[in-house]
Amino acid sequence: PLGENEQGYWEFGHLLSGELPRKNKQGRWEITEETGIILVLLPQGQFSMGAQRDKTQQNFDPRAMDIERPIHQISLKPFFIPKYELNQAQWLRVIDTNPSAYLPGRTMGNHKVTVLHPVEHMTWDQAMESMQRLDLTLPTEAQWEYANRAGTNTVYWTGNTVGSLKGAANISDRVSH
């Protein structure tokens, strides 16, 4: 156990995936090339899963697709979910090849890609294999949505507009190539 986070949830270091993180002067986790996965233990709970395009109903999302309906109640037992995206260094400790399109050394806009950037462009099978090697599993669709909704019924955990994500999430910022 690493302790409780700002929201009161317990966080754990996953020793098979790398070293335990250390906190910086601001009290935040300092992620290095050696840092392992940080898991958050989410409590059991219920939530409304799915989305629909009716503004007067719960879980409104103007871009909802038919496969996200009907809205239905889900009950979940406690589960672990990673606090951050799996980065390329963590991936490379488990799988020998890097599937990412944005490889270390590449520059995107003013940003140089490093092994601390999220791993991407893997298949579901590759992702599942990497998690199994670490004695973990991928979250279910319900666990993923529960974690991402963070107790809200809005389109995003920050509100109903993409603009509400500014400063709160990386949504693939536009950079010149």
C-alpha positions as CSV (number, residue, x, y, z in Angstrom):
1,P,0.0,0.0,0.0
2,L,1.1,3.5,-0.9
3,G,-1.5,5.3,1.2
4,E,-4.7,7.2,0.5
5,N,-5.0,9.7,-2.3
6,E,-6.7,13.1,-2.3
7,Q,-10.1,11.5,-2.9
8,G,-9.7,9.0,0.0
9,Y,-9.1,5.9,-2.2
10,W,-6.2,3.6,-1.4
11,E,-3.3,3.4,-3.9
12,F,-1.0,0.5,-4.3
13,G,2.4,0.0,-6.1
14,H,2.5,-3.1,-8.3
15,L,5.9,-4.6,-7.7
16,L,6.0,-6.9,-10.7
17,S,5.8,-3.9,-13.0
18,G,8.6,-1.8,-11.6
19,E,9.8,0.2,-8.6
20,L,7.6,1.9,-6.1
21,P,6.9,5.6,-6.9
22,R,8.2,8.4,-4.8
23,K,6.4,11.7,-4.0
24,N,7.8,15.0,-5.2
25,K,7.9,18.2,-3.2
26,Q,4.3,19.0,-4.3
27,G,3.1,15.6,-2.9
28,R,2.5,14.1,-6.3
29,W,3.9,10.8,-7.6
30,E,7.1,11.3,-9.5
31,I,7.0,8.9,-12.4
32,T,10.4,7.7,-13.7
33,E,11.4,5.1,-16.3
34,E,11.7,2.6,-13.5
35,T,8.3,3.3,-11.8
36,G,5.8,0.5,-11.8
37,I,2.0,0.7,-12.2
38,I,0.1,2.5,-9.5
39,L,-3.3,0.9,-8.8
40,V,-6.3,2.6,-7.1
41,L,-8.7,0.4,-5.2
42,L,-12.2,1.6,-6.1
43,P,-15.0,0.7,-3.7
44,Q,-18.0,-1.3,-4.5
45,G,-20.8,0.8,-6.0
46,Q,-23.7,1.2,-8.3
47,F,-24.0,3.4,-11.3
48,S,-26.0,4.0,-14.5
49,M,-24.1,2.6,-17.4
50,G,-24.5,3.7,-20.9
51,A,-25.4,6.9,-22.8
52,Q,-28.2,8.4,-24.9
53,R,-29.0,11.5,-26.9
54,D,-32.1,12.7,-25.0
55,K,-31.1,15.9,-23.1
56,T,-33.9,15.4,-20.6
57,Q,-32.7,11.9,-19.5
58,Q,-29.7,10.8,-17.5
59,N,-26.3,10.1,-19.1
60,F,-27.0,12.5,-21.9
61,D,-24.3,12.6,-24.6
62,P,-25.0,14.3,-27.9
63,R,-22.6,11.8,-29.6
64,A,-24.0,8.7,-28.0
65,M,-24.4,5.7,-30.3
66,D,-27.2,3.2,-30.3
67,I,-25.0,0.5,-28.9
68,E,-24.6,2.6,-25.6
69,R,-28.4,2.2,-24.9
70,P,-30.3,1.4,-22.9
71,I,-29.1,3.0,-19.7
72,H,-29.0,0.3,-17.1
73,Q,-28.0,0.0,-13.4
74,I,-24.8,-1.9,-12.7
75,S,-23.5,-3.0,-9.3
76,L,-19.7,-3.6,-8.9
77,K,-17.6,-5.2,-6.2
78,P,-14.4,-3.4,-5.2
79,F,-11.7,-3.6,-7.9
80,F,-8.2,-2.2,-8.8
81,I,-7.7,0.1,-11.8
82,P,-4.4,1.8,-12.8
83,K,-4.1,5.4,-11.9
84,Y,-2.3,6.3,-15.1
85,E,-2.0,5.0,-18.6
86,L,0.6,2.2,-19.0
87,N,3.7,4.0,-20.3
88,Q,6.2,2.7,-22.8
89,A,8.8,1.9,-20.2
90,Q,6.4,-0.3,-18.2
91,W,5.3,-2.0,-21.4
92,L,8.8,-2.7,-22.5
93,R,9.6,-4.4,-19.1
94,V,6.9,-6.9,-20.0
95,I,6.8,-7.2,-23.8
96,D,10.0,-7.0,-25.9
97,T,8.6,-4.8,-28.7
98,N,7.0,-1.4,-28.6
99,P,3.9,-1.2,-30.8
100,S,3.6,2.6,-30.3
101,A,3.4,4.9,-33.3
102,Y,4.8,7.7,-31.1
103,L,8.2,6.2,-30.3
104,P,10.8,7.8,-27.9
105,G,13.0,10.3,-29.7
106,R,10.2,11.6,-32.0
107,T,9.2,15.2,-31.6
108,M,5.6,16.2,-31.8
109,G,5.2,20.0,-31.8
110,N,7.4,21.2,-29.0
111,H,7.2,17.9,-27.1
112,K,9.8,15.2,-27.3
113,V,8.4,11.7,-26.9
114,T,10.0,9.6,-24.2
115,V,9.4,6.1,-22.7
116,L,7.2,7.9,-20.1
117,H,4.6,8.5,-22.8
118,P,1.6,6.1,-22.9
119,V,2.0,3.0,-25.0
120,E,-0.5,2.9,-27.8
121,H,-1.4,1.0,-31.0
122,M,-1.5,-2.4,-29.4
123,T,-4.2,-4.9,-30.0
124,W,-6.6,-6.1,-27.4
125,D,-4.8,-9.5,-27.4
126,Q,-1.4,-7.8,-26.8
127,A,-2.9,-5.7,-24.0
128,M,-4.4,-8.8,-22.4
129,E,-1.1,-10.7,-22.7
130,S,0.9,-7.9,-21.1
131,M,-1.6,-7.7,-18.1
132,Q,-1.6,-11.5,-17.7
133,R,2.3,-11.5,-17.5
134,L,1.9,-9.0,-14.6
135,D,-0.8,-11.1,-12.9
136,L,-3.4,-8.4,-13.7
137,T,-6.3,-8.2,-16.1
138,L,-7.9,-5.5,-18.2
139,P,-10.9,-3.8,-16.7
140,T,-14.3,-4.8,-17.8
141,E,-16.4,-2.3,-19.8
142,A,-18.5,-1.7,-16.7
143,Q,-15.4,-1.2,-14.5
144,W,-13.9,1.2,-17.0
145,E,-17.1,3.3,-17.3
146,Y,-17.6,3.3,-13.5
147,A,-14.0,4.6,-13.0
148,N,-14.2,7.2,-15.8
149,R,-17.6,8.5,-14.7
150,A,-16.1,9.2,-11.2
151,G,-19.6,9.3,-9.7
152,T,-21.0,11.7,-12.3
153,N,-23.8,11.4,-14.9
154,T,-22.2,14.0,-17.2
155,V,-20.6,13.2,-20.6
156,Y,-17.2,13.7,-19.1
157,W,-16.3,13.5,-15.4
158,T,-15.5,17.2,-15.6
159,G,-18.8,18.3,-17.2
160,N,-20.8,18.0,-20.5
161,T,-18.4,19.8,-22.9
162,V,-15.0,18.9,-24.3
163,G,-13.9,22.3,-23.0
164,S,-14.5,21.1,-19.5
165,L,-11.6,18.7,-19.9
166,K,-9.0,21.5,-20.4
167,G,-6.3,21.1,-17.8
168,A,-7.9,17.9,-16.5
169,A,-7.2,15.4,-19.3
170,N,-4.9,14.7,-22.2
171,I,-7.2,14.5,-25.2
172,S,-4.6,14.2,-27.9
173,D,-3.7,17.9,-28.1
174,R,-3.2,19.2,-31.6
175,V,0.5,19.7,-32.5
176,S,2.2,20.4,-35.8
177,H,4.0,17.4,-37.3
